[in-house]
Amino acid sequence: QVQLVESGGGLAQAGGSLRLSCAVSERTFSRHDMAWYRQAPGKEREFVARINWSGGRTVYADSVKARFTISRDNDKNTVFLQMMSLGPEDTAIYYCNAWPAGAYWGQGTQVTVSS
């Protein structure tokens, strides 16, 4: 079973930055498009950003475009999400998964942005 371990979350002030990481145990990681998702309190999980298998193409939700950057390191089976200009609306649990998402989800990493 694939393991997804997200890390890097925490408390940030509005306007601040955080960098999330996701370690993936899947041996075929480099063949899969990957994505970040998030779930805010009382809301459904939503798409944030995705990156194709080679890292050459990225897509972002309108709400994070120009503020967040997704990247990957296929040698280390890791996906990253650099988040800048954070606002309270970015407060959520952040998850990584394949794109489209597989059935299994990791624990996620909590991001809390104070105003």
C-alpha positions as CSV (number, residue, x, y, z in Angstrom):
1,Q,0.0,0.0,0.0
2,V,1.4,3.4,-1.0
3,Q,2.3,5.7,1.9
4,L,1.9,9.4,1.7
5,V,3.6,11.4,4.5
6,E,3.0,15.2,4.5
7,S,5.0,17.6,6.6
8,G,6.0,21.2,6.9
9,G,2.8,22.7,8.1
10,G,2.4,24.9,11.1
11,L,1.4,28.4,12.2
12,A,2.1,31.3,10.0
13,Q,1.1,35.0,10.1
14,A,-0.7,36.5,7.2
15,G,1.7,37.4,4.5
16,G,4.1,34.7,5.6
17,S,5.4,31.6,3.9
18,L,5.6,27.9,4.4
19,R,7.0,25.0,2.5
20,L,5.2,21.6,2.6
21,S,6.8,18.3,1.7
22,C,5.2,15.0,0.8
23,A,7.2,11.8,0.9
24,V,5.7,9.0,-1.3
25,S,6.6,5.3,-0.9
26,E,5.3,4.3,-4.3
27,R,8.2,2.9,-6.3
28,T,6.6,4.1,-9.6
29,F,6.3,7.6,-8.2
30,S,8.1,9.2,-11.1
31,R,5.5,7.9,-13.5
32,H,2.6,9.6,-11.8
33,D,1.2,13.1,-11.9
34,M,0.9,14.4,-8.3
35,A,-1.2,17.0,-6.6
36,W,-1.8,18.9,-3.5
37,Y,-5.3,19.2,-2.0
38,R,-6.6,20.9,1.1
39,Q,-9.6,20.7,3.4
40,A,-10.7,23.7,5.5
41,P,-12.9,23.3,8.6
42,G,-16.4,22.6,7.6
43,K,-15.6,22.3,3.9
44,E,-15.0,19.6,1.4
45,R,-11.5,18.7,0.3
46,E,-10.4,20.8,-2.7
47,F,-7.8,20.8,-5.4
48,V,-4.8,23.2,-4.9
49,A,-2.1,22.4,-7.5
50,R,-0.9,19.5,-9.6
51,I,2.3,18.6,-11.4
52,N,2.9,16.2,-14.2
53,W,5.2,13.2,-13.9
54,S,8.3,15.0,-15.2
55,G,7.7,18.3,-13.4
56,G,7.4,20.2,-16.7
57,R,3.8,21.1,-16.4
58,T,1.8,22.6,-13.5
59,V,-1.8,23.7,-12.9
60,Y,-3.1,25.7,-10.0
61,A,-6.4,26.5,-8.5
62,D,-7.4,30.2,-9.1
63,S,-7.3,30.9,-5.4
64,V,-3.6,30.1,-5.1
65,K,-2.3,31.0,-8.5
66,A,0.8,33.2,-8.3
67,R,1.2,32.5,-4.6
68,F,1.9,28.8,-4.5
69,T,4.5,26.7,-6.4
70,I,4.4,23.0,-6.7
71,S,7.5,21.0,-7.5
72,R,8.9,17.5,-7.3
73,D,12.1,15.6,-6.9
74,N,11.7,12.2,-8.5
75,D,15.1,11.0,-7.1
76,K,13.7,11.4,-3.6
77,N,10.0,10.5,-4.3
78,T,9.0,13.9,-2.9
79,V,6.5,16.6,-3.8
80,F,6.7,20.1,-2.5
81,L,4.4,23.0,-2.1
82,Q,5.9,26.4,-1.6
83,M,3.3,28.8,-0.2
84,M,3.8,32.5,-0.1
85,S,1.6,35.5,0.8
86,L,-0.5,33.3,3.0
87,G,-3.9,34.5,4.2
88,P,-6.4,33.2,6.8
89,E,-8.3,31.6,3.9
90,D,-5.4,29.2,3.4
91,T,-6.0,27.6,6.8
92,A,-6.6,24.0,6.1
93,I,-5.2,20.5,6.3
94,Y,-3.1,19.9,3.3
95,Y,-2.8,16.5,1.6
96,C,-0.8,15.2,-1.3
97,N,-2.0,12.4,-3.6
98,A,-1.8,11.3,-7.2
99,W,-3.7,13.1,-9.9
100,P,-6.4,11.9,-10.2
101,A,-6.4,11.1,-6.5
102,G,-6.1,7.5,-5.4
103,A,-8.3,5.9,-2.7
104,Y,-5.7,6.2,0.1
105,W,-4.9,9.5,1.8
106,G,-2.2,10.3,4.3
107,Q,-2.7,12.2,7.6
108,G,-2.1,15.5,6.0
109,T,-0.3,18.5,7.5
110,Q,-2.1,21.3,9.3
111,V,-1.6,24.9,8.1
112,T,-3.0,27.7,10.2
113,V,-2.7,31.3,9.2
114,S,-3.4,34.0,11.7
115,S,-4.5,37.5,10.6
